[in-house]
Amino acid sequence: MLATESAFKEDAGKGFNVIHLAVHGVSNSADPDDAYLALLPDKSADDDGLLHASEIAMMRLHTNLVVLSACDTAVGTLQGEEGISTISESFLLAGASSVISTLWSVDDTSSLFLMKRFYLHLENGEPPGAALAAAKREMLHTFGKSAVPYYWAGFTFEGALGRNARG
C-alpha cells in the first residue's frame, strides 16, 4: 500500500494499537489548522497529499499511540482557552490516547536511533512516555558528548501516561 493521504484516512480508523508516521511535518503559526503532514497525493481520490491538522481532528481514531517522527508536530500557537493548537493535538482530538511528537526540526539519523530504542523499550512493556525517556537516556549513554540534544531531544510525549501501547 502506498502512503497516500486517502489510504491513511481510510485505514487509520481501523483500530491499530500504534500508528507511526515518519514524514515531513509543517507547522503554521498564522493558521494552526493549516499545519500538515506531507504524504503522497492520490489524483484518483482527489487528494493533494497534505494531511492538514483540521482533517486529522475530524477523523475517528481508535489507537493507543501515534508516533509522529516528523518535524514541528508539537509546534503551534496559543488558541485562547483551548490551549496550543498543534498537529499532535489534532490526533488527540481524533481519539488517539497518546502522541509522541516533536518541538522542532529533528535529524533523521538521530531520530532513527532514538525510535529503534524507543520501540525496544515499548516491546519490553514500558509505557510510551517511559520508553521515550529511556531511549533518550540511551542516546546520551551511547553517544556521550556527541549526542547533541538539538538533533533528537525535541521528541515529546503527551496523553494517557499509564497505558502500554505495545504493537
C-alpha positions as CSV (number, residue, x, y, z in Angstrom):
1,M,0.0,0.0,0.0
2,L,1.3,3.5,-0.8
3,A,1.4,6.1,1.9
4,T,-1.2,8.4,0.3
5,E,-3.4,10.8,2.2
6,S,-6.5,8.9,1.1
7,A,-5.1,5.5,2.2
8,F,-4.2,6.9,5.6
9,K,-7.6,8.4,6.0
10,E,-9.2,5.1,5.1
11,D,-7.0,2.8,7.2
12,A,-6.2,4.9,10.3
13,G,-9.5,4.4,12.0
14,K,-9.3,0.6,11.9
15,G,-8.1,0.3,15.5
16,F,-4.3,0.0,15.2
17,N,-2.6,-0.1,18.5
18,V,0.3,2.1,17.2
19,I,0.4,4.4,14.2
20,H,3.9,5.6,13.2
21,L,4.3,8.3,10.7
22,A,7.8,9.2,9.5
23,V,7.0,12.0,7.1
24,H,7.6,15.7,6.6
25,G,5.7,18.0,9.0
26,V,5.0,21.7,8.6
27,S,3.6,23.9,11.3
28,N,1.7,27.1,10.6
29,S,1.6,29.7,13.4
30,A,-0.6,32.0,11.4
31,D,-3.3,29.3,10.8
32,P,-2.7,26.2,13.0
33,D,-5.5,24.3,11.3
34,D,-3.4,24.6,8.1
35,A,-0.4,22.8,9.6
36,Y,0.1,19.5,7.8
37,L,1.9,16.2,7.3
38,A,3.1,15.5,3.8
39,L,2.0,12.2,2.4
40,L,1.8,11.1,-1.2
41,P,-1.0,12.6,-3.3
42,D,-3.6,10.4,-4.9
43,K,-5.2,12.1,-8.0
44,S,-7.8,9.3,-8.3
45,A,-9.1,10.1,-4.8
46,D,-8.8,13.9,-5.5
47,D,-6.4,14.5,-2.6
48,D,-3.3,16.6,-2.5
49,G,-1.2,14.5,-0.1
50,L,-1.2,17.2,2.6
51,L,-2.9,15.8,5.7
52,H,-3.9,19.0,7.5
53,A,-4.4,19.3,11.2
54,S,-8.1,20.2,10.6
55,E,-8.6,17.0,8.6
56,I,-6.9,14.9,11.3
57,A,-9.1,16.4,14.1
58,M,-12.2,15.3,12.1
59,M,-11.0,11.7,11.9
60,R,-12.2,8.9,14.3
61,L,-9.1,7.1,15.6
62,H,-9.1,4.1,17.9
63,T,-5.4,3.9,18.7
64,N,-3.4,3.9,21.8
65,L,-0.4,5.7,20.4
66,V,0.5,7.9,17.4
67,V,4.2,8.5,16.8
68,L,5.0,11.5,14.6
69,S,8.6,11.2,13.6
70,A,8.2,14.4,11.7
71,C,9.5,18.0,12.3
72,D,7.5,20.6,14.2
73,T,4.4,18.4,15.0
74,A,4.1,19.7,18.6
75,V,4.6,23.4,17.5
76,G,1.7,25.7,17.4
77,T,0.1,28.9,18.7
78,L,-2.0,29.6,21.8
79,Q,-5.7,29.5,20.9
80,G,-7.2,31.2,23.9
81,E,-8.8,28.8,26.4
82,E,-8.3,25.8,24.0
83,G,-4.6,25.8,24.6
84,I,-1.9,25.4,22.0
85,S,-3.1,24.1,18.6
86,T,-0.7,21.6,17.1
87,I,-0.7,18.6,14.7
88,S,-0.2,16.3,17.7
89,E,-3.3,17.9,19.5
90,S,-5.3,17.1,16.3
91,F,-4.5,13.4,16.8
92,L,-5.6,13.5,20.4
93,L,-8.8,15.2,19.4
94,A,-9.4,12.5,16.8
95,G,-9.2,9.8,19.6
96,A,-5.6,8.8,20.0
97,S,-4.8,8.1,23.6
98,S,-1.3,9.4,23.4
99,V,1.1,11.0,20.9
100,I,4.8,11.3,20.5
101,S,5.7,14.4,18.5
102,T,8.4,17.0,18.0
103,L,9.0,20.5,19.3
104,W,11.4,21.5,16.5
105,S,13.1,20.0,13.4
106,V,14.9,16.8,14.2
107,D,17.7,14.9,12.5
108,D,16.8,11.7,10.5
109,T,19.9,9.7,11.7
110,S,19.4,10.6,15.4
111,S,15.7,10.0,15.1
112,L,16.3,6.6,13.7
113,F,18.5,5.5,16.6
114,L,16.0,7.1,19.1
115,M,13.0,5.4,17.6
116,K,14.7,2.0,17.4
117,R,15.5,2.2,21.1
118,F,12.0,3.6,21.9
119,Y,10.3,0.6,20.3
120,L,12.6,-1.9,22.1
121,H,11.5,-0.4,25.4
122,L,7.9,-0.4,24.3
123,E,8.1,-4.0,23.4
124,N,9.6,-4.7,26.8
125,G,6.4,-3.5,28.4
126,E,7.2,0.1,29.3
127,P,4.5,2.7,28.8
128,P,5.2,5.1,25.9
129,G,6.4,8.1,28.0
130,A,8.8,6.0,30.0
131,A,10.0,4.2,26.8
132,L,10.8,7.6,25.2
133,A,12.6,8.8,28.3
134,A,14.7,5.6,28.4
135,A,15.5,5.9,24.7
136,K,16.7,9.5,25.3
137,R,18.9,8.3,28.2
138,E,20.4,5.6,25.9
139,M,21.1,8.3,23.3
140,L,23.2,10.1,25.9
141,H,24.8,7.0,27.2
142,T,25.7,5.7,23.8
143,F,27.0,8.9,22.1
144,G,28.1,11.0,25.1
145,K,29.1,14.5,24.2
146,S,28.4,13.7,20.5
147,A,24.7,13.4,21.3
148,V,23.9,17.0,20.6
149,P,20.3,17.4,22.0
150,Y,19.3,19.7,19.2
151,Y,19.1,16.7,16.9
152,W,17.0,14.4,18.9
153,A,15.7,15.9,22.2
154,G,12.7,17.6,20.6
155,F,10.6,14.4,20.8
156,T,7.9,14.8,23.5
157,F,5.1,12.7,24.9
158,E,1.5,13.8,25.6
159,G,-1.6,11.9,26.5
160,A,-2.5,8.9,28.7
161,L,0.5,8.1,30.8
162,G,-0.4,4.6,32.2
163,R,-1.3,2.7,29.0
164,N,1.1,0.3,27.4
165,A,1.0,0.6,23.6
166,R,3.0,-2.4,22.6
167,G,2.5,-3.2,18.9
